[in-house]
Amino acid sequence: MQDDRIKIRNVEVLSNDWYLLQKTTFDYRRSDGSWQTLTRETYDRGNGATILLYNRERRSVILIRQFRFPTYGNGHDGFLIETAAGLLDQASPEERIKAEAEEETGYRVTDVRKIFEAFMSPGSVTEKLYFFVAEYDPGSRVSDGGGLHAEGEDIQVLELPLEQALQMIGSGEIADGKTIMLLQYAQLHLLPPPAIAN
């Protein structure tokens, strides 16, 4: 970390309602050694985790569909197909994603594997997302899922062949970044296309 290149001048809280929105003015030492004063707004909603549930035998994945108002406000119908996800809320990423998977999809998974971490919108949002995968089978479904009513969740659970989910990226039916990343990871590492016999 190069703290010698950043000098914070002022931090102003613009909103601290649902999440924290701040405006920070800072001096930044450029690569040529000169200093420049910059102002940036950052949105802090905490860190989160997401998971792709997959079944090797069926070559299938579990996804969810839910309404996302910010996408609705940007020309989308608002109903995104996604991997299960949630904010950490002081829990470890592993603990939180197991709970989120069960709440949203109805599948109880115990053996989750972290595959990477990523900043999803680093120009303005502080959130770091922890990406997980886990195998599921029909017997691991303990409820209908659907999310928490108290949080306004109204989630539809989808079981799709991986190949169909990948095609839905191309058609625009799947437009969520974290989901696209996990589906492409599955194609490369978890459920690669079957070898063609000569």
N, C-alpha and C positions, 0 to 999 in steps of 0.2 A: 504494500500500500504506500502510495507516494503522498503522504500528508504535507510534505514541504511544498507541494504544488497547489494546495487549496488553503485559503484563509477565509473563514466564514465571517461576514460583516454583520448580517442581520437575518433573523428568522421571524416571520410573521405568520400567525395562525389565521388562515382564511375561513376554515370551517372545521368544527370538531363535533359533528353530529353523528352520522352513521360511521364514517371513517375520518381520518385526519388529513386535511388539505393544508399544506404550508407553502409559503413563498419565501425562498431563501436568496439573499444577495451574497455573493462571494467573489473573492479575487482568485483568478486562475492563472497560474504561470504556464505559458504556452511552451511548445517544444523549442522555440528560438530563444527562450529565456525572458521574453517580455511578459508583463502582467496585463490581464484584461479583467474588468469587472463584469460579471454576468448575473442574471436573475433567472431562477427556475422555480416552477411550481412542482411539488411532488405530492402524490396521493398515496398515503400509507394505510393499507387495509390489512396489514399483517401478511404472514407467509401462508402458503397453502400446500395441498397435496392432491394428486390425482392418480387414478389407477385404471388399467385396462385388465378386465377379466377375460380370460381366453380358455378355450377347450381344444386340446390337441386332436382328439379323436374326431370331433365334429368340424374342426377347423373353423370355429365360430368365436364370436366376441359378444360381450354384453355392453350395450350402450344405453344411454337414457335420452329422453327428449323432454326439454323443459323450456318455459318462457323466460327470455332474457330481455328486460326492457331496454337496456342501452342499444342492443342490436335493432330492436324495433324502431328506435329513434333514428337509426341510420339506414333506413330503407329495406331492412330485412323483415320477414313476417314475425320475427322474434322467437320462434320455436326452434331452438338449436338442438342438434343431436351431438351428444358429448360423452366423454368418459365421466364416471362418477368422480366428484371432487368436493373439497371443502377447505375452509380456513382452519389453521391449526388450533387456535383458541387455547394456547398454553399447553397443549398436549404434544407429545412427540409425533413426528410425521407418520411413523408406523402405527401408533395407537389411533391417531385421527383417521387415517385412511381406511383402517379396518372398520371403524364405526361408520364412516361415510358410505362405504361400499354396502354395508348391511342396510342402513337407513334408506339409501336411494335405490338400490337394485334388489334388495331382499336376499342377496347371497352372502353367506357368512364365510369369510376366508381367513385362515390363520397363518398361512405361509405366504407372506408378501415379500417381494424383492424390489429394492430401490435400484433403478437403472441409471438415473442421472438427476441433476438439478438444473433449473434454467430460470433466468429472468425473462418474463414474457412480454413486458412493455417497458423497457428500461429508460425510455425517454421521459416518462412522467410517473410511472408507478413503481413503488419500492418492492413490491411482492416478488419473492422467490418461490418457485413451485417445485415440489419434490415429486418425481415421477416414479410410479410403481407398476408392477405387473403381478398377477397371481392367476393360477389355474382354478377353474371352477368345474363343477359337474352338477347334474340335475339334483343330486342329493344334498348339495350345499345350499340350496334355496330354503330359507327358513321363514320367509314372509313374502308378501307381494311387493315390498319396497314402496316407492312412491314419495319418499322424503317426509319431512315434518310439516304438518299442517300449520303449526304455530309460526313457522318461518316462511309461510307462504308458498311452500313447495307443492307442486302438483305434477309429479314426475311419471312419465310413461317409460316402462322398461322394454328394451328391444334386444332380442337375440338375433344376430345376423351372421351369415357366412362372412369370413374375412374378405373374400374376393368381392362380395357385394358392397361391403363397407368401403373398400378401396375405390370401387367404381363411383360411389357416392361422393367421394372427394372431387373427382373429375367433373361430375355433374353439378356440383355446387350444393348438393343436399347436405353434405357435411362441410361446415365452414368454420369450425372451432379449431384454433391453433393447437391446443394441447392434445386434442383428439387426433388430429392429423399426424402429429409427431408420434403418438403412441401406436397408431395403426401402421405407420411406416416402419417403426421399430419392430412390430410384430411380423410384418412381411419379411424383414431382413433377418431377424434373429429367433423368432419363436415359431412361426408357421410358414417357413419358406415354401415356395411352390414345389409340388412333388416332382421328383426327377422323372424325366420321360425315358422310358425303356427303348432301346434300339431294336 
